[in-house]
């Protein structure tokens, strides 16, 4: 792998002919299934999602990315596709929980023991593997975040529920690596949103999710989608806690928040997936701006332990903007790579 490999965090804009992007952007990310967002009839939906995934793959290749995702074309949100495919969830009668912004949102209602009934994303990774010869990554929602995005009507505690979510994630990750994934990323945005609970049982659940896994793993933690959460704190409320976790890569945002990257000193030894593209604006960064954002992190992390990525939430951008930012990201990484070599 080249120095400063480039990758998306996970998502890429879905085509307007596939999903109602206006409705998608006009609401909080769904935690339950929202089938009415799809513009394609159910009998043709998988085929349409395959075609959209091919577009996402080719755009990433054209932009020069080194690690390719499926763009999460088959998902209404990063978490709901997996979370609603598990046993123990009442799909007919939803619960309610507060979103990270403090607003009530329909969520899965847990009425029994959480178990993975079948592989959820294995076909996704098989399709991705069959359609690119580059390294590939896929994302799964994290157990702590899913526990925060559920109404618990069964377990004695959230920690117990998170542990069973973690067991389901562990089974999925093992199958994803067996199906050809090079990287699997666990998305845990609620560890930033609810750091006290995350310290109580979040890292423990993450360790259960990764127990015995053979493959390159990452955890993503963020400040929320820029299209929805406009205010950014000055720094992370939960980040150094990952230093002793067995996860190999930590995915963070630095662009929109102008993060003080000295915090990365506390994660020495981990690979940092460095968010350097601001998704709060449609302005496309120049490669030089991207290079400067990369270089300000380098005093605090070894260059061979940096992967370059956007901040998260690229799915909300217009496709032409997303492609331009992605291309600038790859070109900016090339500038820094050239300077160091």
PyMOL commands that set and color helices and strands:
alter all, ss='L'
color gray80, all
select helices_A, chain A and resi 21-25+35-37+42-63+80-83+122-130+143-148+158-178+190-193+195-210+240-244+261-267+287-295+298-300+303-305+314-316+319-340
alter helices_A, ss='H'
color red, helices_A
select strands_A, chain A and resi 67-68+86-98+104-116+135-141+150-152+183-187+216-220+249-253+271-275+306-309
alter strands_A, ss='S'
color yellow, strands_A
deselect
rebuild
show_as cartoon
